[in-house]
């Protein structure tokens, strides 16, 4: 089990807080909120003595929308991401299928699939895996790929891995234990954050209504090598680290119980 912290709460000039990360904790960065030289400087400040051992990159999700037929710059943006990720030996790159979208869903899904295939071809040049994240929210009418379509997409793109965003899935009323079981080894990482089933709040675990014991039991049983990325918003570093410690202990208890069974 690998554990990482997303820099979502530390966008802007708050990166000095990330110097407090213990060596055992990985980091996931939103690359589009900087550039190559910016992130080189940030990572060298966070890791002055060694390269990060568990770094992942969140691909562009504001400046890029794979569902938008007028988005003609997505490949150029992703090429920058891949070049940076390769330089820093990133474990994987997270890709959103879409943000908002318009038009016939079938047509838009085909467009997204084609563009993901282009990104997979690009990824081969850099030997970095792409993970497709489940995005879109039913209450906001931005859900292009529900569970059935998301699974079909993964089956059509066998070289891609899956990243399960637990908060998104919960809002969309997906059966999390069943989904984790079906994904199995395809589930390379999870974004962990809590909510009350209505809005994408990115709360620390335990501040919403997700049943984390059930979820961790499912991960331990079906995808024990999954990287757990804590993707909180609006928390300070002490709150994030404390939550991670409590959650890690809870996860280990679930793992021990499953091993005993």
N, C-alpha and C positions, 0 to 999 in steps of 0.2 A: 504494500500500500504506500503510495506517495501522496503527500499533502502539500498544497500550494495555496497562496493567497493572491487574489486578483488585486491589481492596483486601482480598482474602480473607485474606492473611497479616497484615493490620494491623487486624483487628477489635478493638474495645475502645478503649484510649487510646493507640494507637500511631500515630495519624494524623500526628503531627508528622514522622515519618520520610518521609512522602509529600511534604514540602516540598522534598525532594531531587530530585524528578522533573524531568528536563529539559523545556523548553517543547515539544519535538517529540514527547513521549510523552503519549498519552492516558490516561484513567483510567476504570475501571468500578467503580461502588460498589454494594454490597449495601444498598439503601435501608432494608430492614426492621430493620437493626441501629441505627437512629436514628429521627429524625423530621424534619419539615420544618425547624424552627429549628436542630436539631443539624447537619444537613447544610449549611445555609446558612453556619453558623459555620465548619465544617470546610473547605468549599470556598473561603471567603474567606481563610482562613489559608494554604491551599495555593497559591492564586492571588491574591495581594494586589494585583497590578497589572493583571490582565486576566482575563477569563472563560476557562474551559477551552475549548480549540478542538476537542477530541475527547473528549467525555464521553458515557458510556453508563450506563444504570441496569439493575442486575439486579433483577428483580421479586421479590416475596416467595416464598420456597420452603420456609420452615419454618412460618410462621404461616398460610400458604395452601396448600391442596391441591385443585386443580381436579377431582381424581378422587373426592373425598369428597362423597357426597351430603349430608352434614350440615354441610358448609362453606357457610354462608349469608352470610359477610361478605367474600367474595373481591372483589366489585365495589367495595365501600367502600374496601378496602385498595388496590386498583389505582387508584381515583380519586385518592387521595393521591399515589401514585407518578406518575401522569400530570401532575398539577398541578405537582409539583416538577420533573419532567423538562422540562416546557414552560418553566418559569421559567428554567432553566439551559440551554435550547437543546440538550437531549440528542439524540444521533444516533439512538438506538434504545433500546427496552426489551426485556430478555430475559425470556421467559416459560417456566416449567417446565410440562409437561403434567400431571405427577403426581409424587407422592412414593410412599409405600406405598399400596396399594389393596386392596380386597376386592370380591368379587362376580364376576359374569360379565364377561369381558373386553370382549365386544362392547357390552354395556350401558354399561360404564364408559367405553369409548372414545367412544361417542355423547355421553355426558354431558360429557366433556372438550371434544369438538368444539363442542358447543352453547355452552359457557362461553367458549371461545376466540372464537367468533363475537360474543359479547357484548363481549368485550374489544376486538375489532377495530372494532366500532361506536363504542366509547368512544374508541378511538385517533383516529378521524376528527375528533373535536372538538378534539383537541390537535395534530393533524398530526404525530404521532410514530409511526414504524413499530414494529410488534411483530415480534420474532424468536423463533421457536419452537425451543427447545433440545431435543436428543435426551437424554433422561434415563432413569433406570432401569437396573438392572444384573441380568443373567441370574443370576449366582451368588447374588444376594440375593432373587431372585424378585420384583423390582420393575419388570421390563421390560414395560410396558404396550404400547408402540409399538416393535416391532422395525423393521428398515429398511423392509420392505415397507409396514407400517402407517404408519410415519412419513412416507414419501413420499406415500402416499395421503392422509394428513392435509394435507400441504402442497398437494396438488393440489385438495383440497376448499376450501382457504382461500387463494386466489391472492393476496390482499392482504398476507399475512404473508410475512416473509422467513424464511430458515433460519439457525440458528446451530448449527454442528457442534461438539460437544464431543468433541475427539479422544480424550481419555482414556476417556470413556464408550464411545465407538464401538469402541475397541481392546479393551476388556474384553469387549464383546459380540461380538467377532470379525467386525465389519463390514469389508468390503473398502474401505478408505479411499480409494485412488485412484479406484476405480470410482464410489463415492458422490459424491466431489467432482466428477467429470466429469458425472454425472447431474444434480447440483444446479445446476452452472454459475452463472448470474447470480443464482439464488435464494439462493446462499450469500453472505450479507452479512457474517458474522463467524464466527470460530472461537475456541473456548476451547482454549488450548494448555497442556498439562501432561502429564507422563510417568507411566508405571506399568509394572508387570511382567505385565500382563494378568490380574491376579487381583483386586486391590482398588483403589479409587479414591483413590490416594495423593497426587495433585496435586504430583508431584515436578518439580523443574526439568528442562528438556529435556536429554536425555543421561544422566539417572540411572535411566532405565527401559529398556525394550526396543522402543519404537516406532521404526520406521525413518523418521526425520525427513527425510532427503534425498528419499526417494520421495514423502513427503507434500507437501513444499514444491514439488517438481517438478509435482505434480498441481495444486496451488493456482496456481502460476505459469501453467500451461497453460489451466486451465478457469475460474479465478475470481481473476484477479490483483488485483481491487479489494477483495478481502475484508479486513476489519479483523481483525488478529491480536491477540487478548486473552490475555495471559499470566496464567493463573489458578493461581498457586502457593499452597501452604499451608505454613506453618511455616518461612518463610525471612525473612532480614533484607533490608533495602532494598539493601544493597551486593550481596548474592548475586543478588537479582532483577535488578538493573540490569546486572550483569556477564553474566548468562545471556542477557538480552535482546540485549545488544550482540553476543555470539558468535552467537546465533541469527540476528539480522538480517544479519550478514555471510554466514552460510551460505545464507540465503534469497536474498540478492543474487547469490551465485555461481550458484545454481540458475536464477535468472531470466536471468542473462547467458548461460548455456549454452543455455537454451531459445530465447532471441532469436537466437543464432548459428545454431542448427539451422533 
